[in-house]
Amino acid sequence: MSQEASETPNQLRVAIIGGGLGGLLLYQGLSKNSRFSVTIYERDASLSARNQGYVLGINPDGYQALASAISQSDLDTLFKGSDTMTFLMVDHQLNVLMKIVGSPGYGRSVSVERWALRQMLAKGAPIEWGKKYDHYEELPDGGIRAYFEDGTSITADILVGADGSRSKVRAQRCPNLVVEDVHITSIAATVGTDVLDKAPTIRTLLDQGCIRVLGKEGKTLLILPYVAEPRPDAPSDVVTGKRVVWALSFPTPTSELSETLSDPAKTIEYAVQCCQSGFPSNPDIAQLISLTAPSDVIFTPRGLFSTVPPKGNPLETGPLSVILLGDAAHAMTTHRGMGANTAFQDASDLAAALQADGDIKEAIKQYNEKMMQRGIKAVKASKQSTDMIHAQGTFSGVRNWMLWGIGGIMKVSQKLTGK
């Protein structure tokens, strides 16, 4: 680890590629330690340059990781008014198959608006915006030089790739760790709560919690309420207040749709058609989608990707001064809500490893091992959930019967225990 690359002789300079949630939490975890000089390099032009998504479910592990670097007062402010998430699994006729208090597999979880969380994590962070990373070079003294597309470069002691599922850092650090298209397409948007007046069956279910509708042909729809917080630097047409998010996904190669459906209005029309065929028994679903304004589309058709589980740990070789975090190391599908929570645990563990007494190289090795084991476990669990909710034909019927049976057992157990 090159000391010459640091700003002062006794500091380690950490360059974080990517200003997403994981990279920001890592900064917060190191920011109070004078041993480190940390800078984040983000390709976006600003914090609000593009839509970052909508609502996150934070499970107990994710919350604990956040608490390792964020003050309790800030967390209390962030999660003020957040309720424990209740999750309803329903069939295409909107019959409840299973009711879960807490996100699937996590016990009691709470929700938070993604933008509000990112804004809090970015507080005080030294972010260089508009820096599109290109590649790195190992230096003779053990340091790392990172190059950007604008022709500039920086030198650091530690380079952290927190640049997402299409990570350029990962591509160079361990090219054998690959990400594959799972051939599931997703569309998401928001609507105002007034729309629910024209979709009464959905309103009734939303009064109980978030909804996962399991439809025909492998189509599935997530519907959840949230409160969109005001954004000081957001465009004037961004709607705030009580909203409803819907996210539709279905088994189709995204490449067939992404080019033809880049227009939000056409995307809504296509989503309505999907709902009419996937959820034919209840017109409220297609009605909800049809009342979506084009300006409220969060994203037009985009594909889902997942890391191919490697044999062994691909980080056992290569420079220890180049470290991966979050989706850069273990990209996963969204249907188990583990992506951000796993990235938070990575960030918390890496901050602890870098600050631990003793051999920093050994600490990084231990981090790499723990991070990859946890990450690949989450990748597999997430892919299983994706496959389950997009099941087709006979498998979808078997799935629904199993969920109904498990839901019945849970209901009886809750009555007996009073929980």
Steps between C-alpha positions, in 0.01 A plus 500: 500500500664819381538768765625742233155499343337638813438868563715488814768247593281328759177478301368232272323645202185306410342557159142373476370449147124545514284726714217254560372391839784258578781735404344784697461288813864393474600867494288569809664207676850637434430872519564546872838326489786739425710212368300510177454748218193388305366628168202369303499511120150485349408489132171691547503879477326551835311323776170545316631449145285191445229301670655276764196281561225519755459315830744273681419242763767516768536174691659467846845420355484800270385726783785381724749572221359851457518556875872417496570830323188717532391673820188374672340844471545497121359149479202598714433793267537283190270225623251726676153374422630182335290201587599137510440371148208262454515303177202340322548229238184482286396311186379658175148518645642693800429215741746517791732199499736609775536793737843572644586760762841607367663448162538140380783326682585793723264518791408856592615756246430869453473702181672822398502711187820425312569863409464618861743230615755587232475869583570428866798276420642764264503764774852641525640250250784624273348396168651589163205497260513415133804274540456198273751237606691312228773275644772473762874438500708336772800712597845365598467640853175312563270790425223515241448755226140533378426648158181674393340550160569874509874428486572572866640256755546475875730301725381317810611235743168316485254492211146385582272391218148592608390564143207264471413188306683615187812583698807588296711448811376141527553437128872573542549371856341157444377455141382145576232637733223558249143628502226342288165620367223299672253589221255680724380847400380757752300825472422735789300817561303686765141622522315725740289344774189654341534241222408233755142633500470336158670179618316422826617140539860615489431776752355243741811283473739796530333590829654174629848535350711466186363274227672245278255383231590168338348487154482278197776457241763569766387860544517654847421841642627667817284780643598698807415834660764755593548868576711692248702757694561848351834531319666843510682454168243282322329606174177696545284219359605247766193413706527468878268383777316170534551281195467141384783320322440217257768278349406253229735221393467215254711238317607669177845572358540870578691565177173445312330782690753755622553654156135506391354610835731781604202738492316513838153530342556190286641325805175558690296369207712187490473454877120522479499226235723285721261543793195418290654166402682428824226605742177453297271428794516843662475815284620721787861404430502614138297804605768602751771475236299683233459805726878545531632826356798462263695747716463263796675205332804418713661288233402361160569129431832390643652162561599326819848361545659261745856393579586148392606325824874436464695193600710611794583860578607697189656766724764264642740618231567849372584826676365526855501877462209469253186404691140437394177584679129442440369424151849543358586171673164322515223643283162352584141522384266728690230259608627418846596853601857402588711718270527818707499313831790282387692803370454671837648198677793503256564869568482455876733199493749668268513814714569283804766297317690807380499651849595183689834473674749261344583402144268688263563250220381215718195703601414557133539127427256419779259765374515359146420150625211608723359742243498247216348221709219724621453660159476179299259355756281808446537469121370143509212583735399799286506294179283234667243767588509636145445153354218431747292811436542471121403131486283396206260217418468213746777642716301816568203297623719291728664818631165656585383191686823490698475870589136457600590205724794676662288811543234297679755351737642846573152634569426224750841548664440873536167437668653250742797718591323833483770641271 
